[in-house]
Amino acid sequence: MPHGAAITRALIVGGLTSPEIAGVMSQFWAGRLAAIRVIVDRATARGELPDRTDPAALMHAMAAPLYYELLVTHVPITERDADRSAAAALAAARAGVFLN
């Protein structure tokens, strides 16, 4: 198993029982959401995404298939998996699925 996958699994499981780890994970995801928010804002300004696209919903849709592979199936995640997940989330966002 790649070390990154093992570390990610340990952090997720640890966050369920450890307030300290949960806090670290919360900060990590808040930082990711802030970065995604900037990207979504720029994309909506350029007309590439509909106004009111919810950055958190887009991020969740993009990440969920990858975490499913990591945590449920234990299948190694490939670059192709990441590209497919991003493309599916982008198509859904462009279709207005993630409006708030």
C-alpha positions as CSV (number, residue, x, y, z in Angstrom):
1,M,0.0,0.0,0.0
2,P,1.4,3.4,-0.9
3,H,2.4,5.4,2.2
4,G,0.1,8.3,1.3
5,A,-2.9,6.1,1.3
6,A,-2.1,4.6,4.7
7,I,-1.5,8.1,6.2
8,T,-4.7,9.4,4.8
9,R,-6.7,6.4,6.1
10,A,-5.0,6.8,9.5
11,L,-5.9,10.5,9.7
12,I,-9.5,9.9,8.8
13,V,-9.9,7.1,11.3
14,G,-8.0,9.1,13.9
15,G,-10.2,12.1,13.4
16,L,-13.2,10.0,14.5
17,T,-11.8,9.5,18.0
18,S,-9.2,12.2,18.5
19,P,-10.2,15.9,18.9
20,E,-6.6,16.9,18.0
21,I,-6.6,15.0,14.8
22,A,-10.1,16.1,14.0
23,G,-8.9,19.7,14.4
24,V,-6.0,19.2,12.0
25,M,-8.3,17.6,9.5
26,S,-10.8,20.5,9.8
27,Q,-8.1,23.0,9.2
28,F,-6.8,21.0,6.2
29,W,-10.3,20.9,4.6
30,A,-10.9,24.6,5.4
31,G,-7.7,25.4,3.5
32,R,-8.7,23.3,0.6
33,L,-12.2,24.9,0.5
34,A,-10.7,28.3,0.5
35,A,-8.5,27.4,-2.5
36,I,-11.5,25.9,-4.4
37,R,-13.6,28.9,-3.6
38,V,-11.0,31.2,-5.4
39,I,-11.0,28.8,-8.4
40,V,-14.8,28.7,-8.6
41,D,-15.1,32.5,-8.2
42,R,-12.7,33.0,-11.1
43,A,-14.5,30.4,-13.2
44,T,-17.9,32.0,-12.6
45,A,-16.4,35.4,-13.5
46,R,-15.2,34.0,-16.8
47,G,-18.6,32.4,-17.5
48,E,-17.2,28.9,-17.3
49,L,-19.5,28.0,-14.3
50,P,-22.9,29.2,-13.5
51,D,-23.2,32.0,-10.9
52,R,-24.0,30.7,-7.4
53,T,-22.0,27.5,-7.9
54,D,-21.3,26.1,-4.4
55,P,-17.6,25.5,-4.0
56,A,-18.0,23.0,-1.2
57,A,-20.5,20.9,-3.2
58,L,-18.2,20.9,-6.1
59,M,-15.2,19.9,-3.9
60,H,-17.2,17.1,-2.3
61,A,-18.3,15.7,-5.7
62,M,-14.8,15.8,-7.0
63,A,-13.2,14.1,-3.9
64,A,-15.9,11.6,-3.0
65,P,-15.2,9.0,-5.7
66,L,-11.5,9.1,-4.8
67,Y,-12.1,8.7,-1.0
68,Y,-14.5,5.8,-1.8
69,E,-11.7,4.0,-3.7
70,L,-9.3,4.8,-0.8
71,L,-11.5,3.9,2.1
72,V,-14.0,1.3,0.8
73,T,-12.5,-0.6,-2.1
74,H,-8.8,-0.1,-1.2
75,V,-8.0,0.1,-4.9
76,P,-5.0,2.3,-5.6
77,I,-6.0,5.7,-7.0
78,T,-4.5,6.6,-10.4
79,E,-4.1,9.8,-12.2
80,R,-6.8,8.6,-14.6
81,D,-9.2,8.2,-11.6
82,A,-8.4,11.8,-10.4
83,D,-8.9,13.1,-14.0
84,R,-12.2,11.3,-14.3
85,S,-13.5,12.5,-11.0
86,A,-12.6,16.1,-11.8
87,A,-14.2,15.8,-15.3
88,A,-17.4,14.4,-13.8
89,A,-17.6,17.1,-11.1
90,L,-16.9,19.8,-13.7
91,A,-19.6,18.6,-16.1
92,A,-22.1,18.5,-13.2
93,A,-21.1,22.0,-12.1
94,R,-21.5,23.3,-15.6
95,A,-24.9,21.8,-15.8
96,G,-25.9,23.7,-12.6
97,V,-26.1,20.7,-10.3
98,F,-24.2,22.5,-7.5
99,L,-26.0,25.8,-7.3
100,N,-26.7,27.2,-3.8
